[in-house]
Amino acid sequence: MKLFKVTVVLVTLSILISCGTSKGYVGDKISTNELAILNGSVNSITIDGKKHKERVFFVKVNQREVGSYGRGWPKNLKVKEGKNEIEVRHFRPWEYDIGYTGGGAIGGMQAGLDNERTMNHHHYILKFVAKQNNNYLINIKSDPSDFEKVNISILNVTTNEEINFESEKKITNRVVSSIKFNTNANIDDLGNGNVLIFNGANRSLNFSNSKRVSVWIDDKLVGHFDPQEYLILSLEKQNYNFNLLHVDFMNFESEHSVDIEDETRIIMIKPTAFSNKLQVTNELPKHFGKFKKVKEK
């Protein structure tokens, strides 16, 4: 039975490699049989009756970036033999209700920019020894009973042996806890530091989530606002620097200085043709009953 499993995996990996494997080393081109091939796993998981595919993508090799927001993140990688430090991304689609596949070795600019830059990412730094002319499968699988728990393994597919490794977790684009999500506040509580922020863009023609606006306050990520979504924050009464980003055919970023005072109640944000707009309106938008809260991460 084990031999059968190895055969199936090897055939699968050979198909993946033939589709294009990214270069994860610096210098002149090296023959494939002198390199190790790394592959990220794809696992099916069912959450609330909906099927998802969690994936492993490659971010860095020995501190060198091998992917970008523009071209996506590799699913297969060639590295030199010896001990390597590999940073991988555990893509969790159920958090964003999307099925992005990472862009592979080539990728798509719009998919990479939109679905990567504005999301929280669960990364793992893995250190292990790779042998030349061997294939390795890096597998990260979530625990359906507790999504914060994962099982990580590295399989030498060539020998069908699990190998030892060191691991460290880090999360990028994390929504920080120093800005409080006041989920108990309601419309009547606005003012005196309780501020409602909403995306005033229309939901129609929201191709590739191009009307989604990501918001940072004093360099702290607050959240990603789709059209007709809002969030109530509790903020100290002071001046803040708001950074807004939306992605269309390119990144559109803007900075806004905002004074939070007793009377500050409602702030509208929205994408424009070539930038973003922020306005303290202190008025609820029309049809506010149809608005939804931003998903908290």
N, C-alpha and C positions, 0 to 999 in steps of 0.2 A: 504493500500500500504506500509506503514512504517513497519508494522508487517512482511510483506513478505520480505522486504529488510533485516530486522534483521535476519530472519530465514535463508536466503541464506548466509549471512555473517557468521553466527554462524556455519553452516554446513561446509563452506569453511575453517574457522579457525580450526575447529575440525580435518579436514583432514590434514592441515598444522602441527598442533601440534602433530598429531600421527606420522608424518614423522620424528620427532625429534626436540626438543626445547632445546636450550642451557641454561646452568645455569648462571644466572647473579647475584649471591650473594656468599658471603664467608661463610664457615662453613658447618656443617652437612646437609645432605639431608633433605629437608622439604617437607611435603605432598603437592601435587599440589593444593588442595583446600585451602591451607593456603597462596598461592602465587598469584601474578598477572601475567598474560600472555601478553606480548607485541608482536605485529606483525608489520612488515614493509610492506608498501603498494607496489603494482605493478600497474603502470598506463601506458596505451598505448598512444603514441604521434606520430604524423606524421610530418616529417620535410623533405621538398623538395621531397615530394612524397614517402618517405621511412618510414616504420613503425618501431618504437623503443619502448622499454619498460624501463621506468625509475623506479628505485627501491629504497627502503630504507633498509639499512643494519645497524646493531648495532656495534658500535666501543668500547664504554666504558659505564660502569655503576658505578656511584659514583667514577670516576677517575680510576676505575679498568678495564683493557683491557679484552674484551671478545672474541676478534678475533685476527688473525695474518695473515701475508702474506702467511704463509705455508698452513694453513688449511682453510683459507677464513674467511668470516664475517657472523655472524648469521643473519638469516631472522626472527627468532622467539626467544623469550627470556623469561625466568622466573625470576621475581624479587620479593623482599620482599615488603610487603605493606608499605605505608607511602610515604613521599616525596623522590623522586629519581631524580638524575641528570643523564640524558641519553644522550650520544653523539651518533648521528646517521650520516650516510653517505648517501648523495643523489647521487646516481649513474646515470650519464648522458651519456648513450652509444653513442649518436650522436657525441660527441666530439672526439671519438676514433674509431668509426665505428666497434665496437665489441659488442657482445651480452653476455658478462660475467654475470653470475647469482650470483656471490658472494661467492660460495662455500658452502653456508648453514651452518649447524651445523658441518658438517664433512669436506666438501670442497675437493679441489684437489690442491696439492702442486704447480704444474706447473702453473695452472691457477691463483692461488693466487699470486705467486711471480711475474709472468710476467705482468699480467693485473692490478695489484694493486700498486706495488711499484713504477712503472715508470709513474704514472698518477697523474694529479692534482685532488684533492678531495674536494668536497663541503660538509662541515660538519655543523651540527647544534647541539647546546647543548640545550636540553629541560629539564625543571624542572617542575614536576607536582606530584600530590598526586595520588597514585594507591591504590586501595582497593583489599584485598585478594579475591580470587575466582571470579575475574572479568577479562574480556578480553579487550584489548585496541588495536586499530588500529592507527598507526602513519602514516599519509598520507602527502606526499609532492608531489605537482603537479605543473608542469611548466606552464607558460603562453606562448602559442604558438606564440603570437605577440611580446614577449620580454622574451628571455630565461633566463635573469638575474632575472626575477621576478618569485617567487613561492608562492603558497598558502599552508600553513601548518595548519593541523588540527589534533586533537587527539580525536578519538571517543571511548567512552566506549561502546563496542559492546553489552555487557551484558544488559545495560539499554537503549541503543540507544540514548545516550546523548553525545554531545560534551563537553569536559571539558576544564577548563582554564589552561594555562601553560605559562611559561616564555621561551623565546628563544634568542639565540645568535648565529650568524654565524661566522665560521672561514673557511679558505681555507688552506689546506696543500699541499706541493709540488708545490706551486704557482711559476710560472715563474716571477721573479722579474724584475721591470722596470729599475733598476740601470744599467743593461746591455742592451744596445739599439739594437733592431732589425732594421738594416739598410735596409729596404725593397726597398729603392730607389736606392741603390748602384747597380752597375752592374760589370761585369767582368773587364771592363776597369778601374774601380775605386779602384781595390784592391791594398793593400799596404798602408803605412802611417797610419796604425791603422785599415783599413778596411780588415777584414780577412774572408775568405771563409772556412768553416768547412764542410767536407763531410764524409759520411759513405761509405768506400770503399768495403764493403762486397757485394758479389753477391746475387741477389734476390732469386735465386733458392734454394730449400731445406730450406726455412726459416720457419721451423715448429714452431708453437706457438710463433712466433715473436722472436725466439732465437737469431736472428742477429740484433735486435734492440739495439742501444747503447744510454743510457741516459748520459747526460753531465752536470756536475756541474763545474762552474768556481768560485774559491774562495768561495765555499760552497753555491753558488747561482745557482739554477736550470736554465739551458739554454733551454733545450728541449730534445726530444726523437727522435733519428735519425734512421729511418728504412734504409735498404740497398738502396743505390743509392739516398739518400736524402742529401740536403745541406742547409746551412744557412749562410748568411753574417752578421757579427757582426761588430760594431764599438767599438774598445777597446782602452783604453789609452796605450801608449807605456811604458810597465813595465813588471815585472815578474808576472805570474799567476800560480795558482795551479789548474790543471784540474783533476777532478775525473770522471772516466768512469765506467759504470756498464752495463753488459749484463747478461741476465738470461737464462741459459740452464737447466741442471739438478740441478743446484745450482746457487747461486749468484757469479759472477766473477767481482770483483772490482779492480781498479788500479788507481794509482796516477801518475801524470806527471807534471814536472815543465817546463813551456814554457815562453820564453822571446818574447814579442811582440815588434818588432822593425820596422823601416821604410820599410825594405825589406820583412817582414813577410806577405805573401799573402794568402797561401793555406795550410790548415792543414788536413791531412787524419786521420780518426779514423776508427777502425774496431775491431770486436771481434776476439779473437784467441781461441785455444783449451781450454786454462785454464786461460786466462787473457784478456787484451785488448791492442791494439797497437795504439800509437799516433806518427805521424811523420809530421814534417814540410816539405812538398814536393815542395811547390811553383810551382806546375804543376797541371793543370787540369787533371782529370782522363780520360781514354779513353771513348768514347761514352758519353761525358758529356751532350750532347743534350738530352739524355734520362733521365737525373736526374731530380728530383722534389724537390721543396722547402719543408722544414719541416713545418708542420702545426703549426702556432703560436697559443699559448693558452693565 
